[in-house]
Amino acid sequence: MASAKDTAGVPAPPPLIFLAGLLIGVVIELAAPVDGPAIWIRIAGAIVGVIGFLALDSSALQAFRRARTPAIPFLPTTALVTTGWPYGYTRNPMYLGMALLYCGLALGFSVIWAFAVLPFVIFVIDRFVIAREEPYLERKFGEQYREYKARVRRWL
């Protein structure tokens, strides 16, 4: 059994961080409503956000399953996934997918204030989640992870 310290030490589940940001946007929207975009933009944005989320997150989860390593950041990582779609293009496809879903939901439900909150959400993910995951992966996988970081960007 792995040690409790054999994790990245992420402070909160990343999906909850995105959800919290979206809910803060909803609260601000209720307090200070803003006219949203035309319905066709809302629908298109929602579709693109959902498709982007599904494409990135389902592919990333499949890659984790194939590598037999958990996708949950509170569990020890047992293998490094660095190739193929989407890991050959972004080191954080799940967070990118969640950001796309966030934008799709914000557009689809016309929660315009959520876009003002999104930079803070990305900051929290970047500084309190990824900033803990990357040193953990570097300690655990060493040169293999450093080579991956040099080859593939963090976001896009």
N, C-alpha and C positions, 0 to 999 in steps of 0.2 A: 504494500500500500504506500502511496506517495505521501510525502510530508505535506502538512498544511501550508508550509511556506513555498511549496512547489507550484505557485500560481503567480499571476501578474499582480495580484493585489488591487484589482479594479474596485473602486469604491461603490459602484452601483451598476446594475445591468444596463448596458448601453440602450436597449430599446426603451427603458423607462426614462432615460435622460432625454431622448427625443420626444417621448410622449409628454413629459413634464413641460418641455418647451412649447409644444403644440397647445397644451392646456393653458399655459400662461398667455399665449396668443389669443386663445378663445376668451379668456377673462378680460383682456385688454379690449378685444373686439366688442364685447358686450358693454363695456364701460364707455368706449369711444368708437362707435361704428364708423366704418369707412366703406364707401361704395366700392364694390368689387368689379372685376372685369366682366366683359360680356359672357353670356352663358357658354358660347362655343369655346372660348378660351378656358373657361373653368372645366368644361368636359375634357377638352384636349389635354390640359394640364394634369387632370386626375388620371387619365388613361396613361400618359407618358410616365407619370410618377409610379403608378402601380406596376406597369410593365417593366420599368427600370428596376424597381425593387425586386420583383419576382425573378427577373433575369439574373441580377447580381447575387441576390441572397440565396436563391435555390441552387445556382451553380456553385457558389462558395460552400454551401452546406453539403452538396454532393461530393465536392473535393475533400472536405473534412471527413466524410463517411468513408470514402475510398482510402484515405490515409489512416483511418481508424484512430482519429484524434478528436476530442470533444471541441465543439464550437463555443461552448459556454466558458466565459473567461474566469470563472471561479474554480474550474477544474484544471488539473495539470495537463499541459500540452505534451503529447507523446510523439508527435511527428510534425515536421515543418512542411507546409504546402506552399510551393513557390512557382509552379509552372501551370501552363494551360489557362483556359478562361475561367475566372477572371484574374487569377493571381499572377499571370504573366504581364498584366497591365496596371494593376493597382494593388498595393499591399493591404488595403483596407476595403475590399469590395462590399462587405456587409454594412459598414458605416456609410459608405457612399450610397448603397441601396436604401438604407434607412433615411438618408437625407433626401433622396429622390421621392420616397414615399411621403415624407414630411411635406415636401413642396407640393406633391400631388394632392394630398389631403387639404393642405392650406388653400390651394387654388380651387379644388373641387367644392369645398364648403365655404369658399369666399372668406377665409379667415386671414385677411391681409396683414393684420398685426403680427401674425406668426412669422412672417418674413423678417420683421424687425428683431424678433427673438432668435431667429436661426443662427446668426453669427455667434451669439453667446453659446448656443447649444454646440456648435462646431468647436468653439474654443474649449468648452468643457470636455468634449470627446477627445480633442487633440491633446490637451494638457493633463487631463486626469485619467484618461483611459489608455490612449495610444502611448503616451509618455511613460506609462507603467508596463505596457505590454512589450514594447520594443526592447528595453533593457533586459526584461525577463527572457525574451526569445534569444537575445544575444548571449546572455549567460548560459542558457540551456543548449544552444546550437552553435555558438561560436562563429567561426569563419564562414560556415555555410549561410548563416543569417546575414552576416556583414556583406557577403557577396550579393545576396538577394537585395539588400537595402541599396547597394550601389547600382544595381541593375533596374530596379522597379521603383517608381515613385510612390510616395505615401498615399496620395489621393488620386491624382490623374497624371 
